[in-house]
Every structure is written in structure tokens, then in C-alpha cells.
Amino acid sequence: MTIRTRQRLSHLGEMLEDVRGGHMVPAAFQRPYVWGRGDVEEMWTSIASNDPLGGLLLWEPEDRETAGLMSRSHLGPIPVATGADSRLILDGQNRLVSLAWSTIDPSTAPSGLPGCEVWQTSEDLILVADHAASGGATIRFVPRREATGMTMPIWKLFDNRAFNSHVVENWSDDVDVQTTIEWLASLQTCVREARVVVSTIEGGDAEQAKRRFLRMARVGVPMSAEDFDAIARTV
């Protein structure tokens, strides 16, 4: 089977369209989501600071039936799109699962989905953009009851209607409110314009993709040759 690797610089906003559409899913042999709330906050600090977000490694198997067998059913709270071509996530799962959860109100998702331990807690914590935090404007988890005024749940950045409603409900001529609104709007721009290097292994079977992956692998990629061999024996 023909196999090749393509690399491109992608806007985060464009990539999130694929995430929300269910077209990017973790490979079934990936280790579970392991991030904590501090990791999520650091990722969002990077986005808000226009820092590099690192690279992603995906695989588009030539055989789409095989791709279906090798994928999980959800990327965090986002279900795989039925019948759609999907790209399997080989490296970058924690970031993409965190971004998937960031785009929805976690309280509306069913329980038991990957990442629910971080995003659906007994403390009822919610990720917010808080311009008035004591340490300066930041994105952090707070109890839902504290998400008042211009403190905006992060998922509203991805829903223009919810974003605009939040702004209108808390509008005033106070200079601090105006500054907060400008900051929140800039966050939306940061999300749209942030860039990620996406490497995609195209085509091939599991054995070919494994060899290509190992050739590209670097320290810290959360998958081993044994992980790939385990799934290769099932297809």
C-alpha cells in the first residue's frame, strides 16, 4: 500500500472545526487521557500568549474500514461522526481532548467520557476566562458559582451567540468592563489564529504506519512499538 507523510501549518480554528465535527479521534491503542487541570490551564495560557502549541501526528489509513476498527468512539465529549472519514490521533491526544472539552459546557455532556475526571467534578468546577483574577488576567478552573459578571466560561468563546449574550448581559460603561470585553475578544482571535504543525501519515496499513511513526518518533511521544504491534495483530 502507498504511504507518505505530509506536514502543514494549520490554524487552530480550522483544526477545531474537524474536532467538533468528529473527524479527529484517538487511535484505540492510545493510552488514556492523563492531563490534570493544571495542564489544561497551562495550555490555555499558551494559547492566550500566542506561544507555540507544538505538533500533532495523525494517521489517515488507506482502508477506511480499518480506520473505524482502530478508532475510539469519542474525542473527549465529541462523538466520532458516523460514516465520515476520520484521522487517527497518534500524538497530541491530551491537547485535542482538552480542546474538545473546552468547546462545550461540560455539564451538558454525558458522564463517563474520556477526560470527565477533570471536566466533570463533584466540586462543580468550570474553566473560565477571568480578566479580574488577583494575579492578572488568566484562564483557570473555578467553582461554577464564581463564574459571575464578566468572568466567562471558556466554552462561550466558541459560540458567538453565547459570547454576545454574555457580553450584553454584563455590559456597562465602566472602563474595567470595556477592557475585559476587549480582552475576551482578543482571546477569540488567539484561538482562531493560533497555529499548529500537523504531520499526517497518509495511507498504508498498520505495519507501514508503525514503521513510519517510529522513524519520526521523538522522546516523549506517548506510544511504543508494542502499542502498535498490539493493534496490528487485530487487523
Secondary structure, DSSP 4 states (H G I P E B T S, - for coil): --EEEEEEEEEHHHHHHHHHTT-EEEBTTSPPP---HHHHHHHHHHHHTT----EEEEEE-S-HHHHHHTB-SEETTEEPPTT---EEEEE-HHHHHHHHHHTS-GGGSPTTSTTHHHHS-TT-EEEEEETT-TTSSEEEEEEGGG--TT-EEGGGGG-HHHHHHHHHHT--S-HHHHHHHHHHHHHHHHHHH-EEEEEEEEE--HHHHHHHHHHH--TT-S--HHHHHHHHTT-
